Amino acid sequence: MKPFIELKYKVILVLILGVLIPIILTTAIMFFMKPTLTELFVAFVLILILDGIVLVSWTYKSIVAPLKMLTSATKSIAEGNLDFQVEIPAQNDELSSLCRDFEQMRLKLKESTHVKMENENENRVLISNITHDLKTPVTSIKGYAEGIIDGVADTPEKMDRYIRTIYTKANDMDRLINELTFYSGIDANRIPYNFTKIHIVDYFDDCVDEISMDLEASNIELHYDNYLDPDVSIIADPIQMKKVINNIVGNSIKYMDKEKSVLCIRLKDADTAVHIEIQDNGKGISPKNLPYIFDRFFRTDSSRNSSKGGSGIGLSIVKKIVEDHGGRVWAVSQSGVGTTMIMEFRKYIHTEDTDE
């Protein structure tokens, strides 16, 4: 049996009842009461009126009211108003099913509109952040270039310092542009991955060699501790993993505030997983900010100190890449002491099936 009576059958039923009820009631009156012709006529008219009221009321409640409600809802949506609710009639028929579908459509439209507004706000924030952070190196490059043109850099030492500063600021701009390009890939879910088996110890030995040069230039002491067996492997994209490490290390360098700055990288065994810890002794993160550091555009530097730079998407990129690798990332921090970023990746387990 169908869960509801089709609307067309309801309309037919109304028409049949509208005809049959007066005839049946009039026949019953004639049989039991033996009325006169005048009384019979009056009774028939009253029955018709009562029958009409009942049927009109039922028709309005079952058909007209839901249709009016849907008409009103359609106008509201056309005007851009989605803050209402379509009431679903109690009866289980096509109209109630239509109202239910309409309400689901409204909720989905409202959700998509909300997501669209959030994306627009995020894009505005991104443009504002990138614009602000690009102005600083551009201004510095112009200033130092003008100093060279005007002859202010009149000694080889000054000239070397000016050129190095221009080079550093150009690298800052390049990093910001790369972040923007990568963010557009995240937003469109088009990050290119080339997963392969990598020996984590060998990989990090090479990474540490590269990182140590940048840290040495920034007068930051590097400690590297490996507690893994040499043959431990993970499945990862080497290029994207390098982006994760560079983003975390770059973030650590950015917020170093001690006279003796130290960065520690540790590889630890965690049963079926590998833990990669990158610890600094920088300014740390306050407890109120710690839960949000991986959110897009979140910056603990609310004053937007230009010396810190950053678009506010670096750690969100880290989280995205790590999770796309089937891993997870979190942070432990203490204000004034430092921050430890911890990444977890599943170990590659060699099986016979793998070779087939």
Secondary structure, DSSP 8 states (H G I E B T S, - for coil): --SS--HHHHHHHHHHHHHHHHHHHHHHHHHHH---HHHHHHHHHHHHHHHHHHHHHHHIIIIIHHHHHHHHHHHHHHTT---------SS-SHHHHHHHHHHHHHHHHHHHHHHHHHHHHHHHHHHHHHHHHHHHHHHHHHHHHHHHHTT---SHHHHHHHHHHHHHHHHHHHHHHHHHHHHHHHHTT------EEEEHHHHHHHHHHHHHHHHHHTTEEEEEEE-S-TT-EEEE-HHHHHHHHHHHHHHHHHT--SSSEEEEEEEEEETTEEEEEEEE-SS---TTTGGGTTSTT--S-TT--TTT---S-HHHHHHHHHHHTT-EEEEEEETTTEEEEEEEEE-----HHHH-
